[in-house]
């Protein structure tokens, strides 16, 4: 299983609290999202939203 993780940071290098995870299959992504959405990961509250690769690139470039 291949997973790609992209962590977003602010201009000064601090983590923004957002990240993108690309998974090897849509089914695996769906099951993981269902398991993790609105749960705690250590002390962090996690929300999971589906987006396309184009959406991710737009957001990483500062788009809305």
C-alpha positions in Angstrom: 0.0 0.0 0.0 1.4 3.4 -1.0 0.5 6.5 0.9 1.7 10.1 0.2 1.5 12.7 2.9 1.8 16.4 2.3 1.9 18.6 5.4 1.0 22.3 4.9 3.1 25.0 6.6 2.8 28.8 6.9 5.3 31.1 5.3 7.5 31.1 8.5 7.7 27.3 8.5 5.1 26.6 11.3 2.7 23.8 10.5 -0.7 25.1 9.5 -2.5 22.0 11.0 -3.6 20.9 7.5 -2.3 18.0 5.4 -3.2 16.0 2.4 -3.0 12.2 2.2 -3.1 10.3 -1.0 -3.9 6.6 -0.7 -3.5 3.7 -3.1 -7.2 3.2 -3.8 -10.5 5.1 -3.5 -11.9 2.3 -1.3 -9.0 2.5 1.1 -9.3 6.3 1.3 -13.0 6.0 2.0 -12.6 3.5 4.8 -9.8 5.4 6.4 -11.8 8.7 6.2 -14.8 7.0 7.8 -12.6 5.7 10.6 -10.7 9.0 11.3 -13.3 11.7 10.6 -14.2 13.7 13.8 -11.9 11.7 16.0 -8.8 12.5 18.1 -5.3 11.7 16.9 -3.3 12.0 20.1 -4.4 15.5 21.2 -5.5 16.7 17.7 -9.1 16.7 16.5 -9.2 15.3 12.9 -11.7 16.2 10.2 -11.4 14.4 6.8 -12.6 15.8 3.5 -12.3 14.3 0.1 -10.7 16.5 -2.6 -9.2 16.0 -6.0 -5.5 16.3 -6.9 -6.3 19.6 -8.7 -8.0 20.9 -5.5 -4.9 20.0 -3.5 -2.6 21.7 -5.9 -4.8 24.9 -5.9 -4.9 25.0 -2.1 -1.1 24.4 -1.8 -0.6 27.4 -4.1 -2.7 29.6 -1.9 -5.9 29.4 -3.7 -9.4 29.3 -2.1 
